[in-house]
Amino acid sequence: MEIILLVILIVLVVALFVVSYMKKKKYNTELSQMRSELKIGDKVMTDTGVVGEVVDSYVEDEYTYFVLKTGKGNNIGYFTVHANAIYYVYGKEDKSTTQKVVVKQPSESKKEENKSENEKTNITENKKQKESQTDKEEDKK
């Protein structure tokens, strides 16, 4: 009985490693394909979070490099990154898995409710200040 449980445990651990390896391999394949399909004009994000537009690419010592243009208006900058630093390409995502982020604004009734609560708090604070002032004046007399 113990041998059967041991075999099952070993099979589960091996299966865990195999599935993990296959997922990582698939991810790396997709990432390398995305990097190989990059072209001038693509908007990309590096693994450090810098967003820019690809304006040039070149190969040096068997490594591929991309020149990115970042910034807007008078604050435009150019810098070179290794191809492996490109983490994400905007506009290439699968539309079925992408979710739009919606920022909910507080409703008007909530705003008014918060406003009335703030007014109540201010009135209470003003009363306390007046009471403390009158107490001080009485102490002086």
N, C-alpha and C positions, 0 to 999 in steps of 0.2 A: 504493500500500500504506500509506503514512504517513497519507494522508487518511482511509482507512478506520479505522485505529487512533485517530486524533484524533476522528472522529465517534463511535466507540464510547465513548471516554473521556468526551466531552461528554454523551452520552446517560446514562451511568452516574452522572455527577455530578448531572445534572438529576433523575434518578430518585431519588437519595439525598435531595435536598432536598424533593422532592414527598412521599416517604414520611414523612420527618421532620415535615413540615408537617401532614400528615394525622393522624399519631399525636398531635401536640400539640393539634390542633383537637378531636379526639375526647376527649382527656383534659380539656380545658377545658370542653367541652360537658357531660361527665359531672359535673365538679366544680360547675358552675353549676346543674345540675339537682339535685344533692345539696343544695346550699345553699338552693335555692328550696323544697325539700320539708321543710326543718327545721321542727320544731314544738316547743312547750313540753313539756319532759320528756325530750327527746333528750339523750343523753350524747355530748359532742363533745370533740375535741382541736383546739387552735389550732395554727397553723403554728410557734409557739414552744414547743409541747409542754405547754401548760397544759390540764388535763383538767377539765371541768366539765359541769354540767347547765343546759340552756337554761331560764330561768325567765320571760323576757320578751323581746319584740322590738318595735322601733319604727322608723319611717322619719323621717329628719330631713334636710332639704336634698337630697332624692332619693337618699339613701344609707340602706341598711338596717343596723341595729345589733342585736346580741343581748346580753342581760344573762345572764351565766353565774354559777352558784353553785358554788364550789369548797370543798374542805376537808371535814372530818368533825368531829362532836361539837361542842366549843366553839370550834373553829377554822374556822368557816365565813366565807367572804368572797364578796362580789359584785363583779363588774366588767363593764364594757361593752366589747365588741369589734366591730369592723367585720365585716360579713358575709364579706368576702374573707379574713379571718383564720381562718375555720373551715376546717380542713384535712381532718378525718376525723370521721365519725359512727359511733359504736359500734353494732353490731347491724344495720348496713345492708350488710355485706360479703357477697360471694358465697360461699356455703358450699363450693362445689366447688373454689375456688382457695385457700381459707384452710387453712393447715397449723397444727396444734397443736404448740406447742413443748413438748418433753418434756425435763425436767432429770433426767439419770441420776444416781442416788445410787451411791456406791461400794459394792460388794458386801461382805458380812461377811468373806469370806476376804481381800479386799484390806485391809480395816480391820485385821484381825488381823496380816496380813503387815507392814503399815506399823508397827503397834504393836511387833511383835517387832524390826523394824529399829531403831526408836527406842530400845528397851531395850538392844540391842547397842551402839548409839552411846553411850548413857549409861554403860554399863559400861566401855567403852573410855575414855571421858573421865575417869571416876572413877579408873581405873587410872593414867592419865597424871598426874592430880593427886596421887595418893598417891606415885607415883615421884618427882615433882618435890619433894614435901615431904620425902621421905626423903633425896633428894640435898642439899637445903638443910640438913637436920639433920647430915648427914655433913660438909658443908663447914664448919659451925660447930664441929665437934669437931676 
